[in-house]
Amino acid sequence: MPNTKFNIDPPGLPDEQINKHKDFKKLMYNYQSATKPLYKTPLYKNKRVFLVILIILLITFVIVEVIEKEKPETDPAPTVQPK
């Protein structure tokens, strides 16, 4: 078994570092987002999902526009209608 050292009496943390992590709103947000299933959250409320969907739609739009420009225009000869 390897020799493992445990620091039983670590040095205390400064108050600045302790207060930096005392954010109850952030704690509750992280807890609620972790416990609530993703499929129950509206897509517009989750920033990452909304951004991914927006990027996918933008890429799809650009691809469709490029394909439409590359299509050769194959109009048949104009037909003359009798009067």
Biopython code that builds the backbone (N, CA, C, O; Angstrom):
import numpy as np
from Bio.PDB.StructureBuilder import StructureBuilder

atoms = [
    (1, "MET", "N", (0.848, -1.173, 0.000)),
    (1, "MET", "CA", (0.000, 0.000, 0.000)),
    (1, "MET", "C", (0.900, 1.245, 0.000)),
    (1, "MET", "O", (1.861, 1.325, 0.765)),
    (2, "PRO", "N", (0.575, 2.214, -0.867)),
    (2, "PRO", "CA", (1.427, 3.401, -0.939)),
    (2, "PRO", "C", (1.261, 4.272, 0.309)),
    (2, "PRO", "O", (0.220, 4.278, 0.965)),
    (3, "ASN", "N", (2.309, 4.988, 0.597)),
    (3, "ASN", "CA", (2.256, 5.909, 1.729)),
    (3, "ASN", "C", (1.465, 7.144, 1.329)),
    (3, "ASN", "O", (1.841, 7.849, 0.392)),
    (4, "THR", "N", (0.387, 7.405, 2.025)),
    (4, "THR", "CA", (-0.470, 8.546, 1.740)),
    (4, "THR", "C", (-0.426, 9.489, 2.918)),
    (4, "THR", "O", (-0.587, 9.076, 4.067)),
    (5, "LYS", "N", (-0.210, 10.748, 2.632)),
    (5, "LYS", "CA", (-0.158, 11.756, 3.692)),
    (5, "LYS", "C", (-1.469, 12.539, 3.705)),
    (5, "LYS", "O", (-1.934, 13.016, 2.670)),
    (6, "PHE", "N", (-2.038, 12.657, 4.865)),
    (6, "PHE", "CA", (-3.255, 13.431, 5.043)),
    (6, "PHE", "C", (-2.921, 14.677, 5.844)),
    (6, "PHE", "O", (-2.281, 14.604, 6.893)),
    (7, "ASN", "N", (-3.356, 15.808, 5.344)),
    (7, "ASN", "CA", (-3.143, 17.063, 6.053)),
    (7, "ASN", "C", (-4.341, 17.280, 6.972)),
    (7, "ASN", "O", (-5.379, 17.781, 6.540)),
    (8, "ILE", "N", (-4.196, 16.905, 8.227)),
    (8, "ILE", "CA", (-5.307, 16.953, 9.168)),
    (8, "ILE", "C", (-5.611, 18.382, 9.607)),
    (8, "ILE", "O", (-6.771, 18.717, 9.849)),
    (9, "ASP", "N", (-4.616, 19.207, 9.711)),
    (9, "ASP", "CA", (-4.824, 20.583, 10.157)),
    (9, "ASP", "C", (-4.371, 21.553, 9.055)),
    (9, "ASP", "O", (-3.281, 22.120, 9.140)),
    (10, "PRO", "N", (-5.230, 21.750, 7.989)),
    (10, "PRO", "CA", (-4.821, 22.651, 6.912)),
    (10, "PRO", "C", (-4.885, 24.107, 7.375)),
    (10, "PRO", "O", (-5.587, 24.421, 8.337)),
    (11, "PRO", "N", (-4.162, 24.989, 6.700)),
    (11, "PRO", "CA", (-4.237, 26.405, 7.075)),
    (11, "PRO", "C", (-5.621, 26.966, 6.748)),
    (11, "PRO", "O", (-6.264, 26.533, 5.792)),
    (12, "GLY", "N", (-6.062, 27.916, 7.535)),
    (12, "GLY", "CA", (-7.387, 28.504, 7.345)),
    (12, "GLY", "C", (-7.456, 29.340, 6.066)),
    (12, "GLY", "O", (-6.451, 29.878, 5.601)),
    (13, "LEU", "N", (-8.654, 29.435, 5.517)),
    (13, "LEU", "CA", (-8.866, 30.245, 4.319)),
    (13, "LEU", "C", (-9.117, 31.694, 4.718)),
    (13, "LEU", "O", (-9.730, 31.954, 5.754)),
    (14, "PRO", "N", (-8.652, 32.631, 3.913)),
    (14, "PRO", "CA", (-8.942, 34.041, 4.218)),
    (14, "PRO", "C", (-10.429, 34.343, 3.985)),
    (14, "PRO", "O", (-11.094, 33.684, 3.186)),
    (15, "ASP", "N", (-10.925, 35.342, 4.694)),
    (15, "ASP", "CA", (-12.339, 35.703, 4.593)),
    (15, "ASP", "C", (-12.732, 36.111, 3.182)),
    (15, "ASP", "O", (-13.868, 35.874, 2.772)),
    (16, "GLU", "N", (-11.823, 36.717, 2.432)),
    (16, "GLU", "CA", (-12.134, 37.124, 1.054)),
    (16, "GLU", "C", (-12.513, 35.920, 0.213)),
    (16, "GLU", "O", (-13.483, 35.968, -0.543)),
    (17, "GLN", "N", (-11.761, 34.852, 0.337)),
    (17, "GLN", "CA", (-12.016, 33.661, -0.470)),
    (17, "GLN", "C", (-13.316, 32.974, -0.024)),
    (17, "GLN", "O", (-14.050, 32.439, -0.856)),
    (18, "ILE", "N", (-13.596, 32.987, 1.259)),
    (18, "ILE", "CA", (-14.838, 32.385, 1.757)),
    (18, "ILE", "C", (-16.037, 33.186, 1.266)),
    (18, "ILE", "O", (-17.019, 32.601, 0.808)),
    (19, "ASN", "N", (-15.978, 34.510, 1.351)),
    (19, "ASN", "CA", (-17.097, 35.358, 0.932)),
    (19, "ASN", "C", (-17.322, 35.305, -0.577)),
    (19, "ASN", "O", (-18.440, 35.509, -1.050)),
    (20, "LYS", "N", (-16.267, 35.033, -1.323)),
    (20, "LYS", "CA", (-16.396, 34.954, -2.775)),
    (20, "LYS", "C", (-17.329, 33.806, -3.179)),
    (20, "LYS", "O", (-18.005, 33.881, -4.205)),
    (21, "HIS", "N", (-17.359, 32.755, -2.374)),
    (21, "HIS", "CA", (-18.163, 31.585, -2.696)),
    (21, "HIS", "C", (-19.525, 31.576, -1.986)),
    (21, "HIS", "O", (-20.274, 30.607, -2.107)),
    (22, "LYS", "N", (-19.843, 32.621, -1.265)),
    (22, "LYS", "CA", (-21.129, 32.714, -0.579)),
    (22, "LYS", "C", (-22.137, 33.432, -1.479)),
    (22, "LYS", "O", (-22.419, 34.614, -1.280)),
    (23, "ASP", "N", (-22.663, 32.735, -2.440)),
    (23, "ASP", "CA", (-23.652, 33.314, -3.348)),
    (23, "ASP", "C", (-24.856, 32.371, -3.383)),
    (23, "ASP", "O", (-24.874, 31.394, -4.132)),
    (24, "PHE", "N", (-25.858, 32.682, -2.561)),
    (24, "PHE", "CA", (-27.001, 31.791, -2.425)),
    (24, "PHE", "C", (-27.819, 31.714, -3.704)),
    (24, "PHE", "O", (-28.311, 30.639, -4.047)),
    (25, "LYS", "N", (-27.977, 32.813, -4.414)),
    (25, "LYS", "CA", (-28.757, 32.802, -5.659)),
    (25, "LYS", "C", (-28.113, 31.885, -6.697)),
    (25, "LYS", "O", (-28.799, 31.124, -7.380)),
    (26, "LYS", "N", (-26.806, 31.966, -6.805)),
    (26, "LYS", "CA", (-26.107, 31.113, -7.762)),
    (26, "LYS", "C", (-26.218, 29.647, -7.351)),
    (26, "LYS", "O", (-26.382, 28.770, -8.199)),
    (27, "LEU", "N", (-26.127, 29.387, -6.054)),
    (27, "LEU", "CA", (-26.267, 28.028, -5.555)),
    (27, "LEU", "C", (-27.645, 27.473, -5.888)),
    (27, "LEU", "O", (-27.758, 26.339, -6.351)),
    (28, "MET", "N", (-28.688, 28.256, -5.659)),
    (28, "MET", "CA", (-30.057, 27.802, -5.948)),
    (28, "MET", "C", (-30.261, 27.611, -7.448)),
    (28, "MET", "O", (-30.913, 26.654, -7.866)),
    (29, "TYR", "N", (-29.711, 28.509, -8.259)),
    (29, "TYR", "CA", (-29.838, 28.363, -9.711)),
    (29, "TYR", "C", (-29.177, 27.068, -10.176)),
    (29, "TYR", "O", (-29.757, 26.316, -10.960)),
    (30, "ASN", "N", (-27.960, 26.811, -9.691)),
    (30, "ASN", "CA", (-27.263, 25.587, -10.075)),
    (30, "ASN", "C", (-28.021, 24.348, -9.610)),
    (30, "ASN", "O", (-28.092, 23.356, -10.335)),
    (31, "TYR", "N", (-28.586, 24.399, -8.407)),
    (31, "TYR", "CA", (-29.335, 23.265, -7.886)),
    (31, "TYR", "C", (-30.584, 23.016, -8.717)),
    (31, "TYR", "O", (-30.864, 21.879, -9.099)),
    (32, "GLN", "N", (-31.337, 24.080, -8.997)),
    (32, "GLN", "CA", (-32.579, 23.911, -9.755)),
    (32, "GLN", "C", (-32.310, 23.477, -11.181)),
    (32, "GLN", "O", (-33.066, 22.672, -11.724)),
    (33, "SER", "N", (-31.261, 23.983, -11.803)),
    (33, "SER", "CA", (-30.963, 23.569, -13.179)),
    (33, "SER", "C", (-30.451, 22.133, -13.214)),
    (33, "SER", "O", (-30.618, 21.445, -14.222)),
    (34, "ALA", "N", (-29.832, 21.671, -12.132)),
    (34, "ALA", "CA", (-29.332, 20.297, -12.097)),
    (34, "ALA", "C", (-30.441, 19.303, -11.790)),
    (34, "ALA", "O", (-30.389, 18.167, -12.261)),
    (35, "THR", "N", (-31.445, 19.702, -11.010)),
    (35, "THR", "CA", (-32.488, 18.764, -10.620)),
    (35, "THR", "C", (-33.677, 18.776, -11.578)),
    (35, "THR", "O", (-34.401, 17.783, -11.653)),
    (36, "LYS", "N", (-33.900, 19.857, -12.307)),
    (36, "LYS", "CA", (-35.022, 19.930, -13.236)),
    (36, "LYS", "C", (-34.605, 19.325, -14.573)),
    (36, "LYS", "O", (-33.585, 19.729, -15.133)),
    (37, "PRO", "N", (-35.372, 18.363, -15.098)),
    (37, "PRO", "CA", (-34.992, 17.748, -16.375)),
    (37, "PRO", "C", (-34.987, 18.764, -17.510)),
    (37, "PRO", "O", (-35.769, 19.714, -17.516)),
    (38, "LEU", "N", (-34.099, 18.549, -18.462)),
    (38, "LEU", "CA", (-33.935, 19.485, -19.576)),
    (38, "LEU", "C", (-35.188, 19.553, -20.437)),
    (38, "LEU", "O", (-35.511, 20.616, -20.969)),
    (39, "TYR", "N", (-35.904, 18.431, -20.586)),
    (39, "TYR", "CA", (-37.081, 18.445, -21.455)),
    (39, "TYR", "C", (-38.238, 19.238, -20.859)),
    (39, "TYR", "O", (-39.174, 19.577, -21.584)),
    (40, "LYS", "N", (-38.206, 19.543, -19.568)),
    (40, "LYS", "CA", (-39.266, 20.349, -18.956)),
    (40, "LYS", "C", (-38.953, 21.840, -18.974)),
    (40, "LYS", "O", (-39.819, 22.662, -18.672)),
    (41, "THR", "N", (-37.731, 22.187, -19.324)),
    (41, "THR", "CA", (-37.336, 23.589, -19.372)),
    (41, "THR", "C", (-37.634, 24.141, -20.766)),
    (41, "THR", "O", (-37.248, 23.519, -21.757)),
    (42, "PRO", "N", (-38.306, 25.287, -20.874)),
    (42, "PRO", "CA", (-38.521, 25.876, -22.191)),
    (42, "PRO", "C", (-37.181, 26.198, -22.860)),
    (42, "PRO", "O", (-36.227, 26.606, -22.197)),
    (43, "LEU", "N", (-37.125, 26.011, -24.171)),
    (43, "LEU", "CA", (-35.867, 26.176, -24.892)),
    (43, "LEU", "C", (-35.333, 27.601, -24.818)),
    (43, "LEU", "O", (-34.119, 27.805, -24.817)),
    (44, "TYR", "N", (-36.218, 28.582, -24.756)),
    (44, "TYR", "CA", (-35.740, 29.962, -24.745)),
    (44, "TYR", "C", (-35.149, 30.351, -23.385)),
    (44, "TYR", "O", (-34.487, 31.384, -23.288)),
    (45, "LYS", "N", (-35.364, 29.564, -22.348)),
    (45, "LYS", "CA", (-34.806, 29.884, -21.035)),
    (45, "LYS", "C", (-33.417, 29.302, -20.829)),
    (45, "LYS", "O", (-32.667, 29.786, -19.981)),
    (46, "ASN", "N", (-33.062, 28.275, -21.587)),
    (46, "ASN", "CA", (-31.730, 27.699, -21.474)),
    (46, "ASN", "C", (-30.869, 28.340, -22.558)),
    (46, "ASN", "O", (-31.089, 28.103, -23.745)),
    (47, "LYS", "N", (-29.903, 29.138, -22.163)),
    (47, "LYS", "CA", (-29.108, 29.934, -23.108)),
    (47, "LYS", "C", (-28.335, 29.061, -24.085)),
    (47, "LYS", "O", (-28.276, 29.368, -25.275)),
    (48, "ARG", "N", (-27.749, 27.989, -23.603)),
    (48, "ARG", "CA", (-26.931, 27.137, -24.477)),
    (48, "ARG", "C", (-27.781, 26.442, -25.531)),
    (48, "ARG", "O", (-27.406, 26.406, -26.703)),
    (49, "VAL", "N", (-28.919, 25.891, -25.129)),
    (49, "VAL", "CA", (-29.790, 25.198, -26.076)),
    (49, "VAL", "C", (-30.313, 26.186, -27.107)),
    (49, "VAL", "O", (-30.354, 25.874, -28.297)),
    (50, "PHE", "N", (-30.709, 27.362, -26.668)),
    (50, "PHE", "CA", (-31.209, 28.375, -27.587)),
    (50, "PHE", "C", (-30.138, 28.785, -28.590)),
    (50, "PHE", "O", (-30.422, 28.947, -29.777)),
    (51, "LEU", "N", (-28.915, 28.950, -28.115)),
    (51, "LEU", "CA", (-27.813, 29.330, -28.998)),
    (51, "LEU", "C", (-27.515, 28.234, -30.017)),
    (51, "LEU", "O", (-27.271, 28.531, -31.186)),
    (52, "VAL", "N", (-27.531, 26.984, -29.594)),
    (52, "VAL", "CA", (-27.275, 25.866, -30.514)),
    (52, "VAL", "C", (-28.360, 25.790, -31.575)),
    (52, "VAL", "O", (-28.057, 25.597, -32.752)),
    (53, "ILE", "N", (-29.610, 25.938, -31.182)),
    (53, "ILE", "CA", (-30.715, 25.903, -32.156)),
    (53, "ILE", "C", (-30.599, 27.074, -33.121)),
    (53, "ILE", "O", (-30.824, 26.911, -34.320)),
    (54, "LEU", "N", (-30.254, 28.237, -32.621)),
    (54, "LEU", "CA", (-30.095, 29.410, -33.472)),
    (54, "LEU", "C", (-28.972, 29.206, -34.492)),
    (54, "LEU", "O", (-29.124, 29.557, -35.662)),
    (55, "ILE", "N", (-27.865, 28.650, -34.059)),
    (55, "ILE", "CA", (-26.731, 28.394, -34.973)),
    (55, "ILE", "C", (-27.113, 27.358, -36.021)),
    (55, "ILE", "O", (-26.767, 27.517, -37.191)),
    (56, "ILE", "N", (-27.818, 26.305, -35.630)),
    (56, "ILE", "CA", (-28.250, 25.282, -36.584)),
    (56, "ILE", "C", (-29.172, 25.893, -37.634)),
    (56, "ILE", "O", (-29.033, 25.610, -38.824)),
    (57, "LEU", "N", (-30.105, 26.723, -37.203)),
    (57, "LEU", "CA", (-31.017, 27.367, -38.156)),
    (57, "LEU", "C", (-30.269, 28.307, -39.096)),
    (57, "LEU", "O", (-30.568, 28.361, -40.289)),
    (58, "LEU", "N", (-29.312, 29.039, -38.570)),
    (58, "LEU", "CA", (-28.526, 29.958, -39.395)),
    (58, "LEU", "C", (-27.709, 29.194, -40.434)),
    (58, "LEU", "O", (-27.662, 29.591, -41.598)),
    (59, "ILE", "N", (-27.079, 28.126, -40.031)),
    (59, "ILE", "CA", (-26.286, 27.311, -40.974)),
    (59, "ILE", "C", (-27.189, 26.703, -42.038)),
    (59, "ILE", "O", (-26.828, 26.674, -43.215)),
    (60, "THR", "N", (-28.361, 26.217, -41.636)),
    (60, "THR", "CA", (-29.311, 25.657, -42.592)),
    (60, "THR", "C", (-29.745, 26.708, -43.598)),
    (60, "THR", "O", (-29.819, 26.424, -44.794)),
    (61, "PHE", "N", (-30.032, 27.908, -43.137)),
    (61, "PHE", "CA", (-30.440, 28.990, -44.025)),
    (61, "PHE", "C", (-29.339, 29.313, -45.035)),
    (61, "PHE", "O", (-29.610, 29.478, -46.224)),
    (62, "VAL", "N", (-28.107, 29.402, -44.558)),
    (62, "VAL", "CA", (-26.981, 29.719, -45.452)),
    (62, "VAL", "C", (-26.799, 28.619, -46.486)),
    (62, "VAL", "O", (-26.570, 28.919, -47.657)),
    (63, "ILE", "N", (-26.892, 27.367, -46.091)),
    (63, "ILE", "CA", (-26.737, 26.248, -47.032)),
    (63, "ILE", "C", (-27.828, 26.285, -48.092)),
    (63, "ILE", "O", (-27.547, 26.079, -49.273)),
    (64, "VAL", "N", (-29.057, 26.540, -47.693)),
    (64, "VAL", "CA", (-30.164, 26.602, -48.660)),
    (64, "VAL", "C", (-29.942, 27.758, -49.635)),
    (64, "VAL", "O", (-30.178, 27.606, -50.833)),
    (65, "GLU", "N", (-29.498, 28.892, -49.144)),
    (65, "GLU", "CA", (-29.247, 30.035, -50.031)),
    (65, "GLU", "C", (-28.124, 29.733, -51.026)),
    (65, "GLU", "O", (-28.221, 30.114, -52.193)),
    (66, "VAL", "N", (-27.085, 29.070, -50.593)),
    (66, "VAL", "CA", (-25.979, 28.730, -51.493)),
    (66, "VAL", "C", (-26.446, 27.743, -52.550)),
    (66, "VAL", "O", (-26.090, 27.874, -53.722)),
    (67, "ILE", "N", (-27.236, 26.760, -52.151)),
    (67, "ILE", "CA", (-27.752, 25.782, -53.116)),
    (67, "ILE", "C", (-28.658, 26.453, -54.137)),
    (67, "ILE", "O", (-28.608, 26.130, -55.324)),
    (68, "GLU", "N", (-29.482, 27.384, -53.680)),
    (68, "GLU", "CA", (-30.382, 28.094, -54.605)),
    (68, "GLU", "C", (-29.582, 28.926, -55.617)),
    (68, "GLU", "O", (-29.985, 29.020, -56.776)),
    (69, "LYS", "N", (-28.484, 29.519, -55.214)),
    (69, "LYS", "CA", (-27.681, 30.316, -56.141)),
    (69, "LYS", "C", (-26.942, 29.443, -57.149)),
    (69, "LYS", "O", (-26.724, 29.861, -58.286)),
    (70, "GLU", "N", (-26.559, 28.249, -56.747)),
    (70, "GLU", "CA", (-25.791, 27.371, -57.628)),
    (70, "GLU", "C", (-26.653, 26.654, -58.657)),
    (70, "GLU", "O", (-26.119, 26.139, -59.638)),
    (71, "LYS", "N", (-27.961, 26.604, -58.469)),
    (71, "LYS", "CA", (-28.833, 25.937, -59.437)),
    (71, "LYS", "C", (-28.798, 26.704, -60.754)),
    (71, "LYS", "O", (-28.986, 27.921, -60.771)),
    (72, "PRO", "N", (-28.559, 25.998, -61.857)),
    (72, "PRO", "CA", (-28.617, 26.699, -63.147)),
    (72, "PRO", "C", (-30.073, 26.995, -63.504)),
    (72, "PRO", "O", (-30.979, 26.202, -63.249)),
    (73, "GLU", "N", (-30.250, 28.128, -64.081)),
    (73, "GLU", "CA", (-31.603, 28.502, -64.468)),
    (73, "GLU", "C", (-31.932, 27.811, -65.780)),
    (73, "GLU", "O", (-31.338, 28.121, -66.812)),
    (74, "THR", "N", (-32.853, 26.898, -65.749)),
    (74, "THR", "CA", (-33.261, 26.127, -66.927)),
    (74, "THR", "C", (-34.689, 26.478, -67.279)),
    (74, "THR", "O", (-35.592, 25.655, -67.129)),
    (75, "ASP", "N", (-34.898, 27.696, -67.746)),
    (75, "ASP", "CA", (-36.216, 28.092, -68.176)),
    (75, "ASP", "C", (-36.443, 27.566, -69.592)),
    (75, "ASP", "O", (-35.588, 27.741, -70.461)),
    (76, "PRO", "N", (-37.575, 26.932, -69.830)),
    (76, "PRO", "CA", (-37.852, 26.499, -71.192)),
    (76, "PRO", "C", (-38.106, 27.717, -72.098)),
    (76, "PRO", "O", (-38.356, 28.825, -71.624)),
    (77, "ALA", "N", (-38.037, 27.484, -73.359)),
    (77, "ALA", "CA", (-38.256, 28.580, -74.320)),
    (77, "ALA", "C", (-39.651, 29.149, -74.091)),
    (77, "ALA", "O", (-40.603, 28.405, -73.856)),
    (78, "PRO", "N", (-39.763, 30.461, -74.160)),
    (78, "PRO", "CA", (-41.088, 31.059, -73.923)),
    (78, "PRO", "C", (-42.069, 30.622, -75.002)),
    (78, "PRO", "O", (-41.746, 30.594, -76.189)),
    (79, "THR", "N", (-43.241, 30.290, -74.571)),
    (79, "THR", "CA", (-44.278, 29.861, -75.518)),
    (79, "THR", "C", (-45.120, 31.058, -75.904)),
    (79, "THR", "O", (-45.394, 31.937, -75.087)),
    (80, "VAL", "N", (-45.520, 31.077, -77.143)),
    (80, "VAL", "CA", (-46.346, 32.152, -77.657)),
    (80, "VAL", "C", (-47.785, 31.687, -77.609)),
    (80, "VAL", "O", (-48.123, 30.640, -78.162)),
    (81, "GLN", "N", (-48.620, 32.445, -76.964)),
    (81, "GLN", "CA", (-50.019, 32.073, -76.877)),
    (81, "GLN", "C", (-50.791, 32.736, -78.009)),
    (81, "GLN", "O", (-50.609, 33.921, -78.288)),
    (82, "PRO", "N", (-51.646, 31.966, -78.650)),
    (82, "PRO", "CA", (-52.445, 32.549, -79.754)),
    (82, "PRO", "C", (-53.467, 33.549, -79.219)),
    (82, "PRO", "O", (-53.956, 33.450, -78.094)),
    (83, "LYS", "N", (-53.769, 34.536, -80.104)),
    (83, "LYS", "CA", (-54.710, 35.572, -79.700)),
    (83, "LYS", "C", (-56.093, 35.250, -80.145)),
    (83, "LYS", "O", (-57.019, 36.020, -79.887)),
]
sb = StructureBuilder()
sb.init_structure("model")
sb.init_model(0)
sb.init_chain("A")
sb.init_seg("    ")
for serial, (resi, resn, name, xyz) in enumerate(atoms, 1):
    if name == "N":
        sb.init_residue(resn, " ", resi, " ")
    sb.init_atom(name, np.array(xyz, "f"), 0.0, 1.0, " ", f" {name:<3s}", serial, name[0])
structure = sb.get_structure()
